[in-house]
Amino acid sequence: MHQRRSKASGKFFKNFPRLFLLVLVLIICFLAGYLSRKRLPAYGSQPPAASDPVEEPGEGGDHPGDPDPGDEPDPGDEPDPGDEPDPGDEPNPGGTPDPGAGAGSGKKPDPPPSSNLLTVADGNYLLALVTKNTTLGRYAPTDLVPIPREMWYQEYPFQLRKEAYIHLRAMWEDARAEGLNLAVCSAYRSYDTQRHLFNSYAAKYGEKEANRSSARPGQSEHQLGTTVDFAVRGVPEAYLDEYFGETPEGIWLAENAYKYGFAMSYPQGTEEITGYIYEPWHFRYIGVKAAEEWKESGLILCQFLEQCPQYWLED
């Protein structure tokens, strides 16, 4: 029996190298297949399934959902600050239209006699007299600053001279602190804008009536860049209407605007002197000290300014 075992053991050891090599080959093949399956996705050689979404980074590495900075509005798309909202929104002075230039007649109003007008020498002068007997010519301020959107009554980029804006802002902040809803509905207007407004207004109501509530080009206090028209948010019936003077905002302005350097240009019952209808929404900045003196004088603004030094261009 011992001899039979020796022969079997010898046969086993004789065939061992072949068996070992066979097992080794099987192990290597198995490992190679296993590793190849694991590495395919890592190297990206396997394309994603059609149902798998492919998310690509945005330009510059931004997430595709982020807004493109280039989508911001172009400042050049903003309306010209010299333009104004539709003049049809201005107050109707009432009365019968002038037959010579009635609504829809298309006739442009004749300019006033220039020989009788005094030309303001410097529109930057805060106390410059601007009436139907004077003209600013094509004066345009050079220190205009934008009025912030939060102060607008309608979507329009209003502007004002820097000093006037600083005091306007202080007044607006104080009014807001008292629960008032003041808003700016007009500010600086250029010569050309005023010409467009007056001609449109004259075509709609007639030149005679237009003269009562709209200034000719060169004769508007708005051209100074120091004058503001106010409205009340949430009270459309007070927009460019006498009713504005009866609102809490209008009453507050009439009593307090002078403290910030603003004066009401066209108070009630003064049309025969100013040439314009009552405009409780229209205030002009003349400086705090001058406004205090104006308030104490009890005079209409144009009368007060007539007593101040004035400077005219000579012919």
C-alpha positions in Angstrom: 0.0 0.0 0.0 2.8 2.4 0.8 4.2 1.8 -2.7 0.9 2.7 -4.4 0.8 6.0 -2.6 4.3 6.9 -3.6 3.4 6.3 -7.3 0.3 8.6 -7.0 2.3 11.3 -5.3 4.9 11.2 -8.0 2.3 11.5 -10.7 0.7 14.5 -9.0 4.0 16.4 -8.6 4.9 15.6 -12.1 1.7 17.4 -13.4 1.8 20.2 -10.8 3.5 22.9 -13.0 0.9 22.4 -15.8 -2.0 22.8 -13.3 -0.3 25.8 -11.7 0.1 27.5 -15.0 -3.5 26.8 -16.0 -4.8 28.2 -12.7 -2.6 31.3 -13.1 -3.8 32.0 -16.6 -7.4 31.7 -15.5 -6.8 34.1 -12.6 -5.0 36.6 -14.9 -7.9 36.5 -17.5 -10.4 37.0 -14.8 -8.6 40.0 -13.3 -8.1 41.6 -16.7 -11.7 41.4 -17.6 -12.8 42.7 -14.2 -10.4 45.7 -14.3 -11.4 46.6 -17.9 -15.0 46.8 -16.9 -14.3 49.1 -14.0 -12.0 51.5 -16.0 -14.2 52.2 -19.0 -16.4 54.9 -17.3 -13.4 56.4 -15.6 -11.7 57.2 -19.0 -15.0 58.3 -20.6 -14.7 55.8 -23.4 -18.3 54.8 -22.8 -20.8 57.5 -24.1 -23.7 58.5 -21.8 -27.1 57.0 -22.5 -29.5 59.2 -24.5 -31.7 59.6 -21.4 -28.8 60.9 -19.3 -28.8 64.8 -19.3 -25.5 66.4 -20.2 -24.9 69.6 -18.2 -22.3 71.8 -19.7 -20.7 74.7 -17.8 -21.5 78.2 -18.9 -19.1 80.6 -20.5 -16.2 81.4 -18.1 -17.2 78.4 -15.9 -20.5 80.0 -14.8 -23.5 77.8 -14.2 -25.8 77.8 -17.2 -28.6 79.0 -15.0 -26.8 82.2 -14.0 -27.7 85.4 -15.9 -25.2 86.5 -18.6 -23.7 89.9 -17.5 -24.2 90.9 -21.1 -28.0 90.8 -20.7 -27.9 93.9 -18.4 -29.8 96.8 -20.0 -27.6 99.1 -22.1 -27.5 102.6 -20.6 -27.9 103.9 -24.1 -31.3 102.3 -24.2 -32.6 104.7 -21.6 -34.7 107.6 -22.8 -33.1 110.9 -23.3 -33.2 112.8 -20.0 -34.1 115.9 -21.9 -37.3 114.3 -23.1 -40.5 114.3 -21.1 -43.6 112.1 -20.7 -46.5 112.8 -23.1 -47.5 116.4 -22.8 -51.1 115.2 -22.9 -50.6 114.4 -19.2 -50.3 118.0 -18.4 -53.2 119.9 -16.7 -55.9 121.2 -18.9 -56.1 125.0 -18.3 -59.7 125.0 -19.3 -61.4 127.7 -21.3 -62.2 127.8 -24.9 -59.5 126.9 -27.4 -58.1 129.7 -29.5 -59.7 129.5 -32.9 -56.4 130.6 -34.5 -54.6 127.5 -33.2 -57.2 125.0 -32.1 -56.7 121.4 -31.1 -55.7 119.3 -34.1 -55.2 122.4 -36.3 -51.5 121.5 -36.8 -50.6 125.2 -36.7 -47.4 125.9 -34.7 -47.6 128.8 -32.2 -45.8 132.0 -33.2 -42.8 132.9 -31.1 -43.1 135.9 -28.7 -41.5 139.1 -29.8 -37.8 138.6 -29.1 -37.0 142.3 -29.1 -38.8 142.8 -25.8 -37.2 139.8 -24.0 -34.4 140.2 -21.5 -31.8 137.4 -21.9 -30.6 135.8 -18.7 -26.7 136.1 -18.6 -26.1 133.0 -16.5 -28.7 130.3 -15.9 -26.5 128.9 -13.1 -27.4 131.8 -11.0 -30.0 130.5 -8.5 -31.9 133.7 -8.4 -32.2 134.2 -12.1 -35.6 135.7 -13.1 -37.4 133.4 -15.5 -40.8 134.8 -16.6 -42.7 135.5 -19.8 -40.6 138.7 -20.2 -37.2 136.9 -20.0 -35.5 134.1 -21.8 -32.8 131.6 -20.9 -32.0 131.1 -24.6 -30.4 127.6 -25.1 -28.9 127.5 -21.6 -28.2 124.0 -20.3 -26.8 123.1 -16.9 -23.6 121.2 -16.7 -23.9 119.7 -13.3 -27.0 117.6 -13.7 -27.2 114.4 -11.6 -29.8 111.6 -11.8 -32.7 111.4 -9.4 -32.9 107.9 -8.0 -35.7 105.6 -9.3 -37.2 105.3 -5.9 -38.2 109.0 -6.1 -39.9 108.8 -9.5 -43.6 108.9 -10.0 -43.4 107.3 -13.4 -40.7 105.3 -15.2 -38.5 108.2 -16.4 -34.9 109.1 -15.7 -35.3 112.6 -14.2 -32.3 114.9 -13.5 -31.6 117.9 -11.4 -28.6 120.1 -10.7 -26.5 118.7 -7.9 -27.1 121.3 -5.2 -30.8 121.2 -5.8 -30.9 117.4 -5.7 -29.1 117.3 -2.4 -31.7 119.5 -0.8 -34.5 117.7 -2.6 -33.3 114.4 -1.3 -33.2 115.7 2.3 -36.8 117.1 1.9 -38.0 113.8 0.4 -36.5 111.8 3.2 -38.1 114.0 5.9 -41.4 113.8 4.2 -41.2 110.0 3.9 -40.3 109.8 7.6 -43.6 111.5 8.3 -45.5 109.0 6.3 -45.9 111.1 3.1 -45.6 109.6 -0.4 -44.1 112.4 -2.4 -42.7 111.5 -5.8 -41.1 113.5 -8.7 -43.1 113.7 -11.9 -40.9 116.3 -13.7 -37.5 117.9 -13.2 -35.0 119.3 -15.8 -36.2 119.9 -19.3 -34.1 121.1 -22.2 -34.9 123.9 -24.5 -35.9 121.5 -27.3 -38.0 119.4 -25.0 -39.9 122.5 -23.8 -40.5 123.5 -27.4 -42.0 120.1 -28.2 -44.2 120.3 -25.1 -45.5 123.8 -25.7 -46.2 123.1 -29.4 -48.0 119.9 -28.6 -50.0 121.6 -25.9 -50.9 124.5 -28.1 -52.1 122.1 -30.8 -54.3 120.3 -28.3 -55.8 123.2 -26.4 -55.0 126.2 -28.5 -52.1 128.7 -28.1 -53.9 131.1 -25.8 -54.8 128.3 -23.3 -51.3 126.7 -23.6 -49.8 130.0 -22.5 -51.6 129.7 -19.2 -50.1 126.4 -18.1 -47.0 125.8 -20.3 -44.0 127.9 -20.8 -42.5 128.7 -24.2 -39.0 127.3 -24.9 -36.4 129.4 -23.0 -39.0 130.6 -20.5 -39.5 127.5 -18.4 -38.0 127.3 -14.9 -37.5 123.6 -15.6 -34.8 124.5 -18.0 -32.8 125.8 -15.0 -32.4 122.3 -13.7 -33.5 123.4 -10.2 -37.3 123.0 -10.5 -39.4 120.0 -9.6 -43.0 119.0 -10.1 -44.4 116.7 -7.4 -47.1 114.0 -7.3 -48.5 111.6 -4.7 -48.0 107.9 -5.1 -51.4 106.1 -5.0 -53.4 109.3 -5.6 -53.7 109.7 -9.4 -56.4 112.4 -9.1 -53.8 114.7 -7.6 -51.4 114.4 -10.6 -50.8 117.8 -12.0 -54.1 118.9 -10.6 -55.1 121.7 -8.1 -56.2 118.9 -5.8 -52.6 118.2 -5.1 -52.6 121.3 -2.8 -55.2 119.7 -0.6 -53.4 116.5 -0.1 -51.2 116.0 3.1 -48.2 116.0 0.8 -49.2 119.3 -0.9 -50.0 120.9 2.4 -46.7 119.8 3.9 -44.7 121.1 0.9 -46.5 124.5 1.1 -45.5 124.8 4.8 -42.0 123.3 4.8 -40.4 123.4 1.3 -38.7 126.7 2.0 -36.7 125.1 4.8 -35.0 123.1 2.2 -34.5 126.0 -0.3 -37.6 125.4 -2.4 -40.3 128.0 -3.3 -43.7 127.5 -4.9 -43.6 129.5 -8.1 -47.3 129.8 -9.0 -49.5 130.1 -5.9 -53.3 130.3 -6.0 -54.8 133.6 -7.3 -51.7 135.0 -8.9 -52.2 134.2 -12.6 -52.6 137.9 -13.4 -49.1 138.4 -12.1 -47.3 135.2 -13.0 -49.2 134.5 -16.2 -49.6 130.9 -15.2 -52.4 129.0 -13.5 -52.2 127.8 -9.9 -49.6 125.0 -9.7 -49.3 123.7 -6.1 -47.0 120.9 -7.4 -44.4 123.2 -8.9 -41.4 124.2 -6.7 -38.1 125.9 -7.6 -34.9 125.6 -5.6 -33.4 129.1 -4.9 -31.1 128.2 -1.9 -32.1 127.9 1.7 -31.2 131.4 2.8 -33.0 133.0 -0.2 -36.0 130.8 0.4 -36.2 131.9 4.0 -36.1 135.5 2.9 -38.7 134.8 0.3 -41.0 133.2 2.8 -40.7 136.1 5.2 -41.4 138.7 2.4 -44.8 137.2 1.6 -44.1 138.0 -2.1 -44.8 135.9 -5.1 -41.5 134.3 -6.2 -41.2 136.3 -9.4 -41.8 139.6 -7.4 -39.1 138.5 -4.8 -36.6 137.7 -7.6 -37.2 141.1 -9.2 -35.8 142.7 -6.0 -32.7 140.5 -6.2 -29.7 141.5 -8.5 -30.3 140.3 -12.0 -27.8 140.0 -14.9 -28.7 140.3 -18.5 -26.9 139.9 -21.8 -26.6 143.1 -23.7 -27.7 143.2 -27.3 
